[in-house]
Structure formats: structure tokens, C-alpha cells
Amino acid sequence: MILHEYGHAVHFSQNFSFASEEAGAISEGYRSTSPHCLRRVDNDLHYPIDLNGEVHHDGRIWSRALWDIRNALGNVKADTVILEAQFDFPGTTMTDLATRTVNTAQRLYGNQAANKVHAAFADRGIL
């Protein structure tokens, strides 16, 4: 739970906007039922067909893509790309932040990293 709340603090410090339900889902993605604050990221949910408007459910789509990015790039590169892309996020859609994340991977680590990030989001239907 501490890491989850720390994640909210990071978003607020980045001027991350929660202007949409999708932005809220990006910042959530954990279970509200028992066991609390745990989520599975090995599900096969896809954007937009599996969106249901509940941020904790919808965030699992985003979380799965981030998990796949972490597996593809390694934790240090993935964390760097993901955190850097979120600065001043205007709170629009998962597609918008996914595009920003691919562009950030390109800028920081080149084509190979950008292609892996794009593939993770494409596998979830986000891009």
C-alpha cells in the first residue's frame, strides 16, 4: 500500500493531470476487495473493449502493458522511460500517454527500446 500511495505522490509531483477516467485508471489498477491493494498483471484485458469505467479495473490494462515493458527493457530502463513520460501528462487517454512513453523510449534509448515499448502497448490494444 505504501508503494501505491507513493505512486500517487509521484504523479502529483509531476503535475500529472487526472482530467479523465483513463488518467485515473493509469494511476490506479489495484483491487479494492480482499486482498486489498493487490492486482494481477498477467490478465489478457484489452483497450478499449475491456474498459468498464471503474479505474481500479481499467488500470489493470495499463498495468499489464507496463509490466511487459519492464520485462522487455529491464527494470531500470523501464522505470526511467515510464516516469519520464508522465511529466506534465495532460490527463487525456491511455493512447496519449502510451504515445508519449514510446517517444520517450525513442529519445532515451533508441529504436529498439521504442519498438519494445510500442509492442507492449499494441499487445493491450492501447496503440
Secondary structure, DSSP 8 states (H G I E B T S, - for coil): -HHHHHHHHHHHHTT----SHHHHHHT----SSSSTT---S-----TTTT--S-HHHHHHHHHHHHHHHHHHH-HHHHHHHHHHHHTT--S--HHHHHHHHHHHHHHHH-HHHHHHHHHHHHHTT--
